[in-house]
Amino acid sequence: MKNTLILLSYLVMIALGAISCQCVGYKKIEQPWENGRLKASGWQKNSLKTGQWKNYSVTGWLESREKWTNGNLKWTIFYNEKHQKISWKNNKGEEKYFKSCGCNR
């Protein structure tokens, strides 16, 4: 029983080490508004935006989500105050608009 716990603890430590290695070079960014609320959050790698970024209004609701790859914006989804999707736009200028329910038109 004791050996099983030691082995399990060892495997967990290895797994955690492997997970942390995947994040080498990545930095979590959180930018605040002047009132202290979160303005934007996301990840940077080599000082370039990467992955998903979220942008918030000065009052705190989610305004948009963005997908970045190596500093290049791929797409953006815009939201209203009720957290419903308004529109989607990609880096090629293509746009999609949503009904007031946040679903596709």
N, CA and C of each residue as an Amber inpcrd file, in Angstrom:
protein
   315
   0.8260000  -1.1860000   0.0000000   0.0000000   0.0000000   0.0000000
   0.8780000   1.2610000   0.0000000   1.8900000   1.2430000   0.8650000
   2.7750000   2.3930000   0.9680000   3.5490000   2.5790000  -0.3360000
   4.0160000   1.4930000  -0.9180000   4.7390000   1.5600000  -2.1940000
   3.8370000   2.0920000  -3.3120000   2.5680000   1.7150000  -3.2860000
   1.6150000   2.2000000  -4.2870000   1.4480000   3.7060000  -4.1760000
   1.3450000   4.2220000  -2.9460000   1.2140000   5.6640000  -2.7340000
   2.4670000   6.4100000  -3.1880000   3.6240000   5.8470000  -2.9180000
   4.8750000   6.4720000  -3.3460000   4.9400000   6.5090000  -4.8660000
   4.5900000   5.3960000  -5.5010000   4.5980000   5.3290000  -6.9610000
   3.5970000   6.3220000  -7.5490000   2.4040000   6.3880000  -6.9850000
   1.3860000   7.3150000  -7.4590000   1.8510000   8.7620000  -7.3070000
   2.4650000   9.0940000  -6.1850000   2.9890000  10.4440000  -5.9540000
   4.0690000  10.7790000  -6.9740000   4.9280000   9.8170000  -7.2550000
   6.0000000   9.9980000  -8.2320000   5.4230000  10.2530000  -9.6200000
   4.4070000   9.4880000 -10.0130000   3.7780000   9.6620000 -11.3240000
   3.0920000  11.0170000 -11.4370000   2.4600000  11.4690000 -10.3630000
   1.8250000  12.7860000 -10.3620000   2.8790000  13.8800000 -10.5360000
   4.0080000  13.7620000  -9.8720000   5.0750000  14.7570000  -9.9990000
   5.6200000  14.7840000 -11.4240000   5.7620000  13.6270000 -12.0460000
   6.2300000  13.5690000 -13.4270000   5.2200000  14.2470000 -14.3520000
   3.9440000  13.9560000 -14.1420000   2.8970000  14.5470000 -14.9800000
   2.8730000  16.0600000 -14.8300000   2.9850000  16.5500000 -13.6180000
   2.9950000  17.9930000 -13.3920000   4.2180000  18.6360000 -14.0280000
   5.3270000  17.9790000 -13.9760000   6.5330000  18.4900000 -14.6260000
   6.3620000  18.5710000 -16.1270000   5.7220000  17.5760000 -16.7090000
   5.5010000  17.5740000 -18.1580000   4.5530000  18.6920000 -18.5580000
   3.5310000  18.9330000 -17.7390000   2.5900000  20.0090000 -18.0250000
   3.2910000  21.3510000 -17.9580000   4.1060000  21.5670000 -16.9510000
   4.7730000  22.8560000 -16.8130000   5.7800000  23.0780000 -17.9360000
   6.3730000  22.0280000 -18.4740000   7.3280000  22.1710000 -19.5620000
   6.6570000  22.6690000 -20.8350000   5.3730000  22.3590000 -21.0200000
   4.6610000  22.8080000 -22.2030000   4.4840000  24.3190000 -22.2160000
   4.6090000  24.9650000 -21.0770000   4.3660000  26.3950000 -20.9680000
   5.6530000  27.2070000 -20.9910000   6.7760000  26.6210000 -21.2900000
   8.0410000  27.3420000 -21.3200000   7.9560000  28.4190000 -22.3960000
   8.3050000  29.6330000 -22.0260000   8.2680000  30.7420000 -22.9670000
   6.9400000  31.4690000 -23.0050000   5.9190000  30.9440000 -22.3480000
   4.6070000  31.5820000 -22.3170000   4.4980000  32.4670000 -21.0810000
   3.7770000  33.5680000 -21.2300000   3.5850000  34.4860000 -20.1140000
   2.1150000  34.9030000 -20.0770000   1.4860000  34.7570000 -18.9210000
   0.0940000  35.1690000 -18.7390000   0.0660000  36.6870000 -18.6000000
  -0.7930000  37.3450000 -19.3740000  -0.9250000  38.7980000 -19.3490000
  -2.3150000  39.1700000 -18.8570000  -2.3790000  40.0920000 -17.9100000
  -3.6440000  40.6520000 -17.4460000  -3.4860000  42.1610000 -17.3720000
  -4.2640000  42.8680000 -18.1880000  -4.1940000  44.3230000 -18.2370000
  -5.4240000  44.9060000 -17.5490000  -5.2390000  45.8050000 -16.5660000
  -6.3870000  46.3770000 -15.8590000  -6.8380000  47.7240000 -16.4330000
  -8.1030000  48.0450000 -16.2110000  -8.6060000  49.3900000 -16.4400000
  -8.1370000  50.2660000 -15.2770000  -8.3160000  51.5730000 -15.3790000
  -7.9250000  52.4840000 -14.3010000  -8.7050000  52.2040000 -13.0080000
  -9.9450000  51.6700000 -13.1480000 -10.7610000  51.3730000 -11.9690000
 -10.3930000  50.0400000 -11.3120000  -9.3800000  49.3610000 -11.8510000
  -8.9280000  48.1020000 -11.2730000  -9.5460000  46.8600000 -11.8870000
 -10.6320000  47.0280000 -12.6210000 -11.2550000  45.8670000 -13.2790000
 -10.3650000  45.3730000 -14.4170000 -10.5640000  44.1190000 -14.7770000
  -9.7740000  43.5070000 -15.8370000 -10.1870000  44.0710000 -17.1990000
  -9.2220000  44.5270000 -17.9750000  -9.4500000  45.0700000 -19.3170000
  -9.2180000  43.9950000 -20.3810000  -8.1170000  43.2360000 -20.2440000
  -7.7830000  42.1960000 -21.2110000  -6.9380000  41.1330000 -20.5230000
  -7.0760000  39.8980000 -21.0080000  -6.2470000  38.8180000 -20.4780000
  -5.9680000  37.8200000 -21.5830000  -4.7800000  37.2420000 -21.5130000
  -4.3900000  36.2550000 -22.5010000  -2.9500000  35.8420000 -22.2970000
  -2.3920000  35.2000000 -23.3120000  -1.0310000  34.6760000 -23.2350000
  -0.1470000  35.3130000 -24.2880000   1.1190000  35.4320000 -23.9490000
   2.1310000  35.8590000 -24.9020000   3.2280000  34.7970000 -24.9460000
   3.7940000  34.6260000 -26.1180000   4.9780000  33.7860000 -26.2770000
   5.9690000  34.6090000 -27.0870000   7.1620000  34.7710000 -26.5500000
   8.1810000  35.6060000 -27.1860000   7.6450000  37.0160000 -27.4590000
   6.9180000  37.5610000 -26.4850000   6.3240000  38.9090000 -26.5360000
   5.2510000  39.0750000 -27.6030000   4.7460000  37.9840000 -28.1820000
   3.6760000  38.0350000 -29.1770000   2.4150000  37.4050000 -28.6070000
   1.2600000  38.0190000 -28.8780000  -0.0040000  37.4300000 -28.4290000
  -0.1700000  36.0600000 -29.0740000  -0.6670000  35.1250000 -28.2750000
  -0.9260000  33.7890000 -28.7920000  -2.1010000  33.1870000 -28.0340000
  -2.8230000  32.3030000 -28.6730000  -3.9620000  31.6650000 -28.0170000
  -5.1570000  32.6020000 -27.9310000  -6.0180000  32.3170000 -26.9670000
  -7.2480000  33.0810000 -26.8220000  -7.0520000  34.2690000 -25.8780000
  -7.5160000  35.4270000 -26.2990000  -7.5030000  36.6460000 -25.4860000
  -8.9380000  37.0730000 -25.2460000  -9.1960000  37.6130000 -24.0510000
 -10.5170000  38.1310000 -23.7080000 -10.3860000  39.6130000 -23.3970000
 -11.3350000  40.3970000 -23.9090000 -11.3650000  41.8390000 -23.6840000
 -12.6600000  42.1980000 -22.9600000 -12.5390000  43.0170000 -21.9140000
 -13.6690000  43.3580000 -21.0580000 -13.9560000  44.8540000 -21.1030000
 -15.2260000  45.2040000 -20.8830000 -15.6050000  46.6040000 -20.8120000
 -15.1290000  47.1870000 -19.4850000 -15.1960000  48.4960000 -19.3780000
 -14.7770000  49.1680000 -18.1460000 -15.6770000  48.7680000 -16.9690000
 -16.9020000  48.3170000 -17.2600000 -17.8090000  47.8690000 -16.2060000
 -17.7120000  46.3740000 -15.9200000 -16.9180000  45.6620000 -16.7260000
 -16.6200000  44.2720000 -16.3900000 -17.2190000  43.1810000 -17.2550000
 -18.0660000  43.5070000 -18.2240000 -18.6300000  42.4270000 -19.0400000
 -17.7180000  42.1070000 -20.2190000 -17.7710000  40.8670000 -20.6670000
 -16.9320000  40.3870000 -21.7650000 -17.3800000  41.0300000 -23.0700000
 -16.4980000  41.8270000 -23.6870000 -16.8110000  42.4790000 -24.9610000
 -16.4300000  41.6180000 -26.1540000 -15.2790000  40.9210000 -26.0600000
 -14.8370000  40.1210000 -27.2030000 -13.8440000  39.0490000 -26.7750000
 -13.7640000  38.0190000 -27.6230000 -12.7350000  36.9890000 -27.5140000
 -11.9790000  36.9950000 -28.8220000 -10.6720000  36.8500000 -28.7340000
  -9.8300000  36.8600000 -29.9220000  -8.9620000  35.6060000 -29.9480000
  -8.6710000  35.1320000 -31.1390000  -7.7470000  34.0100000 -31.3360000
  -6.5120000  34.5520000 -32.0350000  -5.3450000  34.3820000 -31.3970000
  -4.0740000  34.8700000 -31.9130000  -3.1320000  33.6970000 -32.1540000
  -2.2940000  33.8140000 -33.1920000  -1.2340000  32.8520000 -33.4620000
   0.0310000  33.6340000 -33.7990000   1.0230000  33.5210000 -32.9370000
   2.3120000  34.1950000 -33.1490000   2.1620000  35.6770000 -33.4840000
   1.3010000  36.3820000 -32.7530000   1.1230000  37.8130000 -32.9440000
   0.1750000  38.2020000 -34.0610000  -0.4300000  37.2300000 -34.7260000
  -1.3750000  37.5030000 -35.8150000  -2.7920000  37.1870000 -35.3630000
  -3.6770000  38.1740000 -35.4740000  -5.0760000  37.9930000 -35.1070000
  -5.7600000  37.1120000 -36.1390000  -6.3940000  36.0260000 -35.6950000
  -7.0690000  35.0830000 -36.5980000  -8.5620000  35.3710000 -36.6890000
  -9.2090000  35.5880000 -35.5420000 -10.6360000  35.8980000 -35.5200000
 -11.0230000  36.5830000 -34.2150000 -12.1900000  37.2420000 -34.2410000
 -12.7360000  37.9140000 -33.0610000 -14.2260000  37.6310000 -32.9880000
 -14.7080000  37.3370000 -31.7900000 -16.1460000  37.2230000 -31.5330000
 -16.5130000  38.3690000 -30.6080000 -17.5570000  39.1310000 -30.9750000
 -18.0280000  40.2610000 -30.1770000 -19.2920000  39.8690000 -29.4270000
 -19.4370000  40.3770000 -28.1930000 -20.5710000  40.0620000 -27.3270000
 -21.2860000  41.3360000 -26.8980000 -22.5880000  41.2090000 -26.5590000
 -23.3180000  42.3330000 -25.9770000 -23.3060000  42.2270000 -24.4470000
 -23.9700000  43.1610000 -23.7880000 -23.9780000  43.1990000 -22.3170000
 -24.6550000  41.9800000 -21.6940000 -25.4610000  41.2670000 -22.4820000
 -26.1610000  40.0700000 -21.9880000 -25.3470000  38.8050000 -22.2430000
 -24.0810000  38.9660000 -22.6420000 -23.1600000  37.8570000 -22.9170000
 -23.5860000  37.0250000 -24.1290000 -24.3250000  37.6460000 -25.0400000
 -24.7390000  36.9670000 -26.2600000 -23.8360000  37.4000000 -27.4040000
 -23.5380000  36.4700000 -28.2980000 -22.7020000  36.7750000 -29.4590000
 -23.4130000  37.7820000 -30.3560000 -22.6640000  38.7900000 -30.8120000
 -23.1920000  39.7670000 -31.7620000 -22.6770000  39.4300000 -33.1570000
 -21.3530000  39.2650000 -33.2620000 -20.7580000  39.0050000 -34.5630000
 -19.4180000  38.3030000 -34.4190000 -18.9670000  37.7760000 -35.5360000
 -17.6780000  37.0930000 -35.6440000 -16.9890000  37.6630000 -36.8660000
 -15.6920000  37.9190000 -36.7600000 -14.9300000  38.4520000 -37.8840000
 -13.5630000  37.7950000 -37.8970000 -13.0940000  37.4030000 -39.1060000
 -11.7680000  36.7980000 -39.1860000 -10.7730000  37.7690000 -39.8130000
  -9.5360000  37.3510000 -39.9010000  -8.4720000  38.2250000 -40.4110000
  -8.5460000  38.4400000 -41.9270000  -9.4510000  37.7650000 -42.5940000
  -9.6430000  37.9590000 -44.0330000 -10.7840000  38.9300000 -44.3140000
 -11.3910000  39.4530000 -43.2490000 -12.4890000  40.4010000 -43.4090000
 -13.8600000  39.7690000 -43.4930000 -13.9290000  38.4410000 -43.4080000
 -15.2230000  37.7620000 -43.4380000 -15.9310000  37.9960000 -42.1100000
 -17.2420000  38.2280000 -42.1900000 -18.0270000  38.4810000 -40.9880000
 -19.2540000  37.5920000 -40.9460000 -19.6860000  37.2910000 -39.7340000
 -20.9130000  36.5320000 -39.5120000 -21.6530000  37.2540000 -38.3870000
 -22.9470000  37.4680000 -38.5600000 -23.7480000  38.1310000 -37.5410000
 -24.6810000  37.1280000 -36.8900000 -25.0230000  37.3750000 -35.6350000
 -25.8480000  36.4640000 -34.8680000 -27.1850000  37.1150000 -34.5020000
 -28.2050000  36.3060000 -34.3020000 -29.4980000  36.8010000 -33.8410000
 -29.3500000  37.3170000 -32.4200000 -30.3540000  37.9750000 -31.9140000
 -30.2870000  38.5350000 -30.5600000 -30.1300000  37.4510000 -29.5040000
 -30.4440000  36.2000000 -29.8580000 -30.2640000  35.0850000 -28.9210000
 -28.8030000  34.6330000 -28.8570000 -27.9670000  35.1330000 -29.7930000
 -26.5640000  34.7220000 -29.8470000 -26.3450000  33.5360000 -30.7680000
 -27.4250000  33.1070000 -31.4670000 -27.3000000  31.9600000 -32.3740000
 -27.1150000  32.4570000 -33.8160000 -26.7680000  31.5440000 -34.7130000
 -26.5350000  31.8980000 -36.1240000 -27.8190000  32.3950000 -36.7820000
 -27.6390000  33.2980000 -37.7340000 -28.7960000  33.7990000 -38.4980000
 -29.1030000  32.8640000 -39.6350000
